[in-house]
Amino acid sequence: MEQKMFCYQCQETAGCRGCTMVGVCGKQPDVAAMQDLLVYVSRGISAVTTALRKEGKTVAPEINHLITLNLFTTITNANFDRESIEARIRATLEAKAQLLAQLGDTANLPQAALWDGAGDWEEKAKTVGVLSTENEDIRSLRELITYGLKGLSAYSKHANALLQDDGEVDAFLQKALAATLDDGLTADDLTFEDLPNPFLGSRDRKLYGLWPGSEALTIGVQRDPVAFDRTDNGTPVPAQVFRLPATEAETVDYNVYMGGDVGETVIETGRPDLPSILIYGDSFTNPVECLAYYSFDEMRSIDLRHYKDMTLADYIQAYQPDIVVGIRDYEALLSTDFNGSPFQIQP
């Protein structure tokens, strides 16, 4: 059967692999195509704004707001109106054309920065969607970055609505988004290792008859390690992000990531030129933390089920992270408790 779309940005995706005929959420293939194209042109204009900043030129707040709202438009269940998405594509192409005229050197720009909207948009969308990146590792890394930036755009969009702007955050978002177009960036910074241990994963695997199994757990280890100090709940602990078994016969489960659930973890890499990040949520944050620290001066993470010292809002106020990322299971995210109301401590 012919595949009509591909979207796997939410955990409800069909078969836990990707929606290919119509979205489980109700998104239609033509809307999915226009969302893919909107992300593509947003990457393109971000490449232009990043190049302008390298030339010492100023990017207007209106352009920053345009890109932020573009990404916010494509998050799960935010906008399924094809006409409004197409209008945003047109607006982005028009703004990009004006910015290109201000750029001194366009020789090294990617194709997305130069595309002027010519041709059939649905056909174009087929060539620039998620699956257009052939290498699965690079594809996964690009999409992980993109989804993280979509989350950042949601916060920025709401801040903009309250007349708040942060040019450094906007520049970071656009630089990272533009980097997803760079075919010169590879996954070579990571070495992937298959652990020989029996992989239990979550305890639920036994309930569903998936244990024992022949699967192995693959982890990504930094090829060029970054030194760091780590504290858990205010106490210094060994500088490691994976808790590996002592022998190959021992099972590995979810606790291999960050050593399991901790109320508060702080990793300092001593690189003040890089931004800081706060990751909050539950155990879903642990695998992300194992890689995220590599790109930040300071990474803080709090598990809202175990951290009781202060509310999420007070924590953000106290430590002023440059980036805040929330990762929780769907049941928690759909509740207004402790997400929509971050001024309470979770019982």
N, C-alpha and C positions, 0 to 999 in steps of 0.2 A: 504494500500500500504506500502510495506516495506521501512523503513527509511534507506537511503544509507549513510547519513552523518549528522553532526550537526555543524553549524557554525552560530554564531550571533554576531560577533565582529564588524560589521559595521551597520550603521543605514539604509542601503538599504536592509537589510536581508528580506527574503520572509515573507510577512504577518506581518512584525514587530515582528516576533517570532523566526525565525531561518530558515536557508536554510537546507533542509533535503534530497533533490534529486540531486540538482546541485546548485552551488552558483549563485546568481543573477549576481555576478561579472564575472562568467564564470568558476570559480574553479570547477574541477571535484572531485567526491567522493574519488578517490584513492589519489589525491594530498592532499585533506583535511585530510585524514587519516595519511599521512606521516607528515603533519604539526603538527597534534596532537602528533605524536610520537616524533617529534623533540622537541616540548615543554616539553614533559615528560622527555626525556633524559637530557634536559637542566636543568630541576628542579633537576634531580638526581645528575648531576655533581656539581650543586650549593650547594646541601646538603654536598657533599664531600669537596668542597673548604671552606665552612663555618666551617666545623669541623676541617679542617687543620688550619685555622686561630685561632680557639679556642685553638689549641695545640701550638700556637706560630710559626707556620710554614708559609713560604712565598709562595704565589701563583704567578706564572709567569704571566707577562703581556699577553703572547700568549694565556693563558687559559682564561683570562678575555676577550680578543678580540673574542675568539671562542664563548663564551656564548653570548656576545653582538650581534654578527653577527647572531647567531642562532635565537634569538628573532626577530631581524630586518628582517630576512628572512620570518617570518610568518605574518608580518603585511599585511593589506589589499592591494592586487594587487602588492606586491613586488616580489614574485617569485612563479610561478606555474609549475616549472620544477621539475618533480618528481625525476629524476636522481640526480640532484644537491642537493635536500633535503635529499635523501638517503645517499649521500656522506657525508653530514654534520652529519647525525646520526652516521655513521660509525666512522667518525673522533672524535666525542664526546665520543663514547663508548671506543675507543682506549685511548684517553686522560684520561678518568675517571679510566680506569684500572691501568694506571701508577700512578695516584694520590692515588688510594686506597692502593697501595703498600707502600705509604709514611705515611699512617694514622696509628696511634698507636692503636686506639680503633674504631672498626667498629660496635660494638654491637647495638648502638642506631640509626643506619642509616635506612632511609626508604627504601622500596623495590625498588623505582626508582633509588636509588644510587647503588643498588647491581645488577640490571638487566644487563646481559652481551650481550643482543641482540639475545639470543637463541629463536628459534621458528619462526612461521609465523608472519611477521611484521604487516600485515594488520589485522590479528586476534588480535594481541597485541594492536593495535591502538584502536580497538573497546572497549577495557577494560580501557583505560586511557584518553579518550577524555573528553570534557566538562561535559557530562551527567554521567560520572562515579562517580561524587560526588552526592549522593542521596539527601541530605538535600539541599533544594533550597536556603535557606539563606546563608549557607556556600558556596555553589556553586557560588552564585552571588558575594560574597565577594572575593572569590579566583579569579574569572575571572576579577573582577574590578582591583584587584592588578596586575594580569598578564597583562592586557591591559595597565595599567599605566606604567609597567616596559617595555613593548614593545615600548611605546613612549619614555621612557628614553633611551632605547637601540638605537633608531634612532639618537638621539643627540650624544650619546657616540660613535656610529659607525663613524659618520662624524668627530667627534673630533679626533678619532684614525687615520682616513685617513689623518688628518693634523698633525700627529705625536704628538698628545696631549693625555695624560693619567691622570686619577685621581683614584688612588687606593681605596680611601674611597668611591667614587661613585660606583666602581665596587663591592666592598665588600657589600655595602648596597643593590645593585641590586640583588646580589646572595643570600644574607641572606633573603631578602623578597621573592624571588622566591622559595627558599627552604621551607619557612614557609607555602607555599600553599600545601605542602605535609603533614603537621603536623595535624593529626586528633585530637590531644589534644587541638588545638586552636578552640574556639567556637565563636558564635556570642553573648555570654552572656554579653559582655561589653555594648551591646545596648538593650534598652527597646523599643519595637515597639508600637506606639500609633496610633490608628485610631481616627482622629479628627471627632467630631460629626457634624461639619459645612458642609453645602452644598458645594460640590467641583466643582468649575467652571473650574479650570485648566487654559488653555489659552483661550483668547477671541474667537479664531477660533472655539471652540467647539459649539458656538451658530450658526455659519455659516453652520456647517455640521450637524446640527440637533441633537447634542449630549447633549443638555442642555434643560431642567433640567435632571439630572440623579440620580441614587441611589449610585454612587460610593463615597467612603470616601478616604481622603488623609491620607496615613500612613507615619509617620515620625519616624526616629530612634534617640532616645535620649540617651545620655551617661548615663549608670547606675552609673558609678563612675566619676563624672564630673571633668574636669580640669579647674582650674581658669585661666582667661585670661583677658587681656585688649584689647579693640578694638578702632581703629580710622577709620573714614571714611573721605577721602579727607583731612586728617590732623587734623580733629576735633574729640576729644574723644566722644564716644557714649556708650550707655549701653552695657554691656558684654552679648550679646545674639546673637544667629545665626538663630533662628526662630522668625518671627514676627507673632504672633498668634492673632486672632481676639478677641475682648473684650467679645463678646457673641457668643453663639452657633448658633444663627440665621444668623450671617454674613457669606457671602461666603468666601472661601479661594481660592486663585489662586497662580500663580507662585511666587508672591511677598512674600509668606510665607518663602521662602528660602532667607536668608541673608537680608530680608527686601526689596528685589527688586534690581534693577541695581544701582551700585555705581561705580564711576570712579576708585577709589582706596580704598581698604580695607586692613588694617594691623591688624593682631591678634598676640599678644605676650603672650606666655604661661610661660615664665620665666624658661625654662628648657634647658640651653645651651649645655647639653650633646646630645641633639637631633638635627637633621639637620634642615635647613630652606628650604622653598619651595615658588616658585612663580607660581601662576596659572593665565594665561592670556587668554583672549578670549572675550566672550560676555555673555549673560544670561545663556548659557549652563553651565557655571562654578558654578553658585550659589548653586545647590544641593550638588555638590562635596565639596564645601568649608565648608558646614555645618558639615561634618564629617572629612575632611582632617586635620583641625587645631589640632585635638586631638593627632596626631602622630608627631607633629613638634614643635620646639622651637618657630619659627616664620613662619607665613603664610601671604604672600602678594598676593593680587589679583588685577589685573587691567582689566577693561572693555575697550577694545580698541576703542569702539564707543564713550566713554565719557571721557577717560583720555587724557589730552592734554599737560601735563607738559613736557614730553620728549618722545622720541621714545622708542620702546620696547628694541632695542639694547642698548641704553643709560641707560635704567632702569636696565637691567641686569648687565651692567658694574658698575653702581652706587651701587647696593645692593648685588651683588655677591651671589645670592641664590645657595644652594647646588643642588637643583632640580628645573627644569623649566618644567611646563606642559602646553600645549596649548589645549584649548577646544573651538571649534567654530562650527557653523553650516556648512554644506557641501558646500554651495555656497561660503562662505567666504574662506574656506580652499582650494577650487579649484582655487581661484583667486591668482595671484601673488601679488596683492596689500596688503601690510601690513602684509603678512605672508611670502611670498618669498622675500619681500623687507621690512624688519623690521626697516629700517632706516628712515621711513617716519611716520609722525603723521597722523592718519586716520582723514579725514575731517568730 
